[in-house]
Amino acid sequence: MAIEVRSNDRVDIVDVTSDVADIVAGEMQRGICTVYVPHTTAGVIVNEREERLCSDIKNALERLVPRDEGYGHDSIDDNADAHLRATLLGESVTIPVRSGELALGTWQSILFVDCDGPRTRRLQVTVVEGCVGE
């Protein structure tokens, strides 16, 4: 199954937790859910969806991988920083499912991070039924 996500800024963080939860609720009682980003300039993370923290994440990505550093790939697309940032974030997360719900911690959310927006992206959501420990 897929989720379509629209980013509004070059680096943007979009909470997709409710979209993923809607898919999981209709699929199974126990198992795992994997959210995968099939894009090389975006990532997905599990963290707190709090405005100041999201700003901190964006600022940290800029400090770790500055936009205008003269990367080799910039001669092709001028977006090497987005590729490098996505590499740091990772392309997937896996969350346990219990009683038909995502077993996230109190403050955890599934966050899509676009590093080369704004644009529309698709996330792939895969659910696998099975035994998940308590």
BALOBA-1460 file (C-alpha; in Angstrom, 3 decimals):
// residues 134
<rec num="1" residu="m" x="0.000" y="0.000" z="0.000"/>
<rec num="2" residu="a" x="1.160" y="3.539" z="-0.557"/>
<rec num="3" residu="i" x="0.762" y="6.938" z="1.040"/>
<rec num="4" residu="e" x="1.149" y="10.137" z="-0.931"/>
<rec num="5" residu="v" x="2.938" y="12.927" z="0.946"/>
<rec num="6" residu="r" x="3.346" y="16.562" z="-0.072"/>
<rec num="7" residu="s" x="6.248" y="18.598" z="1.315"/>
<rec num="8" residu="n" x="6.126" y="22.397" z="1.354"/>
<rec num="9" residu="d" x="9.786" y="23.359" z="1.851"/>
<rec num="10" residu="r" x="13.171" y="22.186" z="0.624"/>
<rec num="11" residu="v" x="13.688" y="20.422" z="3.961"/>
<rec num="12" residu="d" x="10.320" y="19.512" z="5.442"/>
<rec num="13" residu="i" x="9.100" y="17.108" z="8.104"/>
<rec num="14" residu="v" x="5.622" y="15.628" z="7.663"/>
<rec num="15" residu="d" x="3.882" y="13.490" z="10.285"/>
<rec num="16" residu="v" x="2.455" y="10.406" z="8.540"/>
<rec num="17" residu="t" x="1.518" y="8.473" z="11.691"/>
<rec num="18" residu="s" x="-2.245" y="8.673" z="11.231"/>
<rec num="19" residu="d" x="-2.027" y="7.627" z="7.570"/>
<rec num="20" residu="v" x="0.048" y="4.576" z="8.508"/>
<rec num="21" residu="a" x="-2.237" y="3.784" z="11.469"/>
<rec num="22" residu="d" x="-5.258" y="3.826" z="9.140"/>
<rec num="23" residu="i" x="-3.614" y="1.216" z="6.913"/>
<rec num="24" residu="v" x="-2.599" y="-0.981" z="9.849"/>
<rec num="25" residu="a" x="-6.051" y="-0.867" z="11.475"/>
<rec num="26" residu="g" x="-7.619" y="-2.533" z="8.471"/>
<rec num="27" residu="e" x="-4.976" y="-5.214" z="8.057"/>
<rec num="28" residu="m" x="-4.228" y="-7.205" z="11.221"/>
<rec num="29" residu="q" x="-4.152" y="-7.539" z="14.985"/>
<rec num="30" residu="r" x="-0.477" y="-8.439" z="15.544"/>
<rec num="31" residu="g" x="2.641" y="-8.174" z="13.408"/>
<rec num="32" residu="i" x="4.955" y="-5.536" z="12.032"/>
<rec num="33" residu="c" x="4.583" y="-2.514" z="9.800"/>
<rec num="34" residu="t" x="7.402" y="-1.176" z="7.653"/>
<rec num="35" residu="v" x="7.304" y="2.298" z="6.145"/>
<rec num="36" residu="y" x="9.746" y="2.661" z="3.250"/>
<rec num="37" residu="v" x="10.725" y="5.733" z="1.238"/>
<rec num="38" residu="p" x="11.642" y="4.774" z="-2.351"/>
<rec num="39" residu="h" x="13.416" y="8.078" z="-2.940"/>
<rec num="40" residu="t" x="17.121" y="8.895" z="-2.634"/>
<rec num="41" residu="t" x="16.607" y="12.406" z="-1.287"/>
<rec num="42" residu="a" x="14.135" y="11.683" z="1.520"/>
<rec num="43" residu="g" x="14.031" y="9.610" z="4.679"/>
<rec num="44" residu="v" x="11.702" y="8.364" z="7.373"/>
<rec num="45" residu="i" x="12.304" y="8.438" z="11.124"/>
<rec num="46" residu="v" x="10.500" y="7.776" z="14.387"/>
<rec num="47" residu="n" x="10.709" y="10.686" z="16.783"/>
<rec num="48" residu="e" x="8.650" y="13.291" z="18.590"/>
<rec num="49" residu="r" x="6.512" y="15.589" z="16.418"/>
<rec num="50" residu="e" x="7.154" y="18.819" z="18.244"/>
<rec num="51" residu="e" x="7.690" y="22.040" z="16.291"/>
<rec num="52" residu="r" x="10.922" y="23.112" z="18.026"/>
<rec num="53" residu="l" x="12.408" y="19.617" z="17.770"/>
<rec num="54" residu="c" x="11.571" y="19.442" z="14.060"/>
<rec num="55" residu="s" x="13.312" y="22.788" z="13.624"/>
<rec num="56" residu="d" x="16.301" y="21.406" z="15.542"/>
<rec num="57" residu="i" x="16.405" y="18.364" z="13.239"/>
<rec num="58" residu="k" x="16.399" y="20.600" z="10.154"/>
<rec num="59" residu="n" x="19.152" y="22.786" z="11.635"/>
<rec num="60" residu="a" x="21.250" y="19.748" z="12.573"/>
<rec num="61" residu="l" x="20.973" y="18.377" z="9.032"/>
<rec num="62" residu="e" x="22.140" y="21.753" z="7.686"/>
<rec num="63" residu="r" x="25.110" y="21.805" z="10.055"/>
<rec num="64" residu="l" x="26.073" y="18.201" z="9.302"/>
<rec num="65" residu="v" x="25.622" y="18.522" z="5.530"/>
<rec num="66" residu="p" x="25.690" y="22.181" z="4.416"/>
<rec num="67" residu="r" x="23.864" y="23.023" z="1.179"/>
<rec num="68" residu="d" x="26.648" y="24.776" z="-0.751"/>
<rec num="69" residu="e" x="29.793" y="22.731" z="-0.136"/>
<rec num="70" residu="g" x="30.697" y="22.045" z="-3.753"/>
<rec num="71" residu="y" x="29.883" y="18.328" z="-3.672"/>
<rec num="72" residu="g" x="30.758" y="16.355" z="-6.795"/>
<rec num="73" residu="h" x="27.152" y="15.315" z="-7.455"/>
<rec num="74" residu="d" x="26.082" y="18.979" z="-7.545"/>
<rec num="75" residu="s" x="27.432" y="19.198" z="-11.094"/>
<rec num="76" residu="i" x="24.618" y="16.815" z="-12.100"/>
<rec num="77" residu="d" x="21.556" y="17.798" z="-10.032"/>
<rec num="78" residu="d" x="22.643" y="20.451" z="-7.513"/>
<rec num="79" residu="n" x="21.139" y="18.344" z="-4.724"/>
<rec num="80" residu="a" x="24.024" y="16.323" z="-3.306"/>
<rec num="81" residu="d" x="23.234" y="17.656" z="0.162"/>
<rec num="82" residu="a" x="19.748" y="16.105" z="-0.064"/>
<rec num="83" residu="h" x="21.200" y="12.708" z="-0.998"/>
<rec num="84" residu="l" x="23.718" y="12.850" z="1.863"/>
<rec num="85" residu="r" x="21.089" y="13.950" z="4.403"/>
<rec num="86" residu="a" x="18.757" y="11.131" z="3.328"/>
<rec num="87" residu="t" x="21.617" y="8.665" z="3.790"/>
<rec num="88" residu="l" x="21.963" y="9.815" z="7.403"/>
<rec num="89" residu="l" x="18.220" y="9.532" z="8.067"/>
<rec num="90" residu="g" x="17.592" y="6.118" z="6.524"/>
<rec num="91" residu="e" x="14.969" y="4.880" z="4.115"/>
<rec num="92" residu="s" x="12.700" y="2.841" z="6.399"/>
<rec num="93" residu="v" x="11.323" y="2.221" z="9.875"/>
<rec num="94" residu="t" x="9.623" y="-0.870" z="11.272"/>
<rec num="95" residu="i" x="7.044" y="-0.630" z="14.040"/>
<rec num="96" residu="p" x="5.390" y="-3.486" z="15.958"/>
<rec num="97" residu="v" x="1.607" y="-3.801" z="15.690"/>
<rec num="98" residu="r" x="-0.389" y="-4.939" z="18.716"/>
<rec num="99" residu="s" x="-4.179" y="-5.163" z="18.958"/>
<rec num="100" residu="g" x="-4.495" y="-3.613" z="15.513"/>
<rec num="101" residu="e" x="-2.533" y="-0.486" z="16.461"/>
<rec num="102" residu="l" x="0.988" y="0.800" z="15.971"/>
<rec num="103" residu="a" x="2.953" y="0.086" z="19.149"/>
<rec num="104" residu="l" x="4.631" y="3.494" z="19.279"/>
<rec num="105" residu="g" x="5.848" y="5.110" z="22.487"/>
<rec num="106" residu="t" x="3.919" y="7.960" z="24.071"/>
<rec num="107" residu="w" x="5.714" y="10.731" z="22.185"/>
<rec num="108" residu="q" x="6.725" y="8.796" z="19.066"/>
<rec num="109" residu="s" x="5.470" y="9.613" z="15.591"/>
<rec num="110" residu="i" x="6.391" y="8.397" z="12.126"/>
<rec num="111" residu="l" x="7.968" y="11.343" z="10.344"/>
<rec num="112" residu="f" x="8.684" y="11.660" z="6.641"/>
<rec num="113" residu="v" x="11.661" y="13.967" z="6.031"/>
<rec num="114" residu="d" x="11.990" y="15.477" z="2.565"/>
<rec num="115" residu="c" x="15.464" y="16.847" z="1.893"/>
<rec num="116" residu="d" x="14.805" y="18.041" z="-1.682"/>
<rec num="117" residu="g" x="11.319" y="19.506" z="-1.733"/>
<rec num="118" residu="p" x="8.852" y="20.828" z="-2.186"/>
<rec num="119" residu="r" x="7.314" y="17.927" z="-4.058"/>
<rec num="120" residu="t" x="4.880" y="15.040" z="-3.827"/>
<rec num="121" residu="r" x="6.325" y="11.679" z="-2.774"/>
<rec num="122" residu="r" x="5.009" y="8.174" z="-2.223"/>
<rec num="123" residu="l" x="5.783" y="6.066" z="0.834"/>
<rec num="124" residu="q" x="5.347" y="2.310" z="0.713"/>
<rec num="125" residu="v" x="3.675" y="0.695" z="3.721"/>
<rec num="126" residu="t" x="4.012" y="-3.057" z="4.202"/>
<rec num="127" residu="v" x="2.291" y="-4.968" z="6.969"/>
<rec num="128" residu="v" x="3.175" y="-8.522" z="7.937"/>
<rec num="129" residu="e" x="0.930" y="-10.475" z="10.263"/>
<rec num="130" residu="g" x="2.570" y="-12.585" z="12.903"/>
<rec num="131" residu="c" x="3.534" y="-12.955" z="16.509"/>
<rec num="132" residu="v" x="4.977" y="-9.893" z="18.192"/>
<rec num="133" residu="g" x="6.193" y="-10.092" z="21.793"/>
<rec num="134" residu="e" x="4.695" y="-7.975" z="24.499"/>
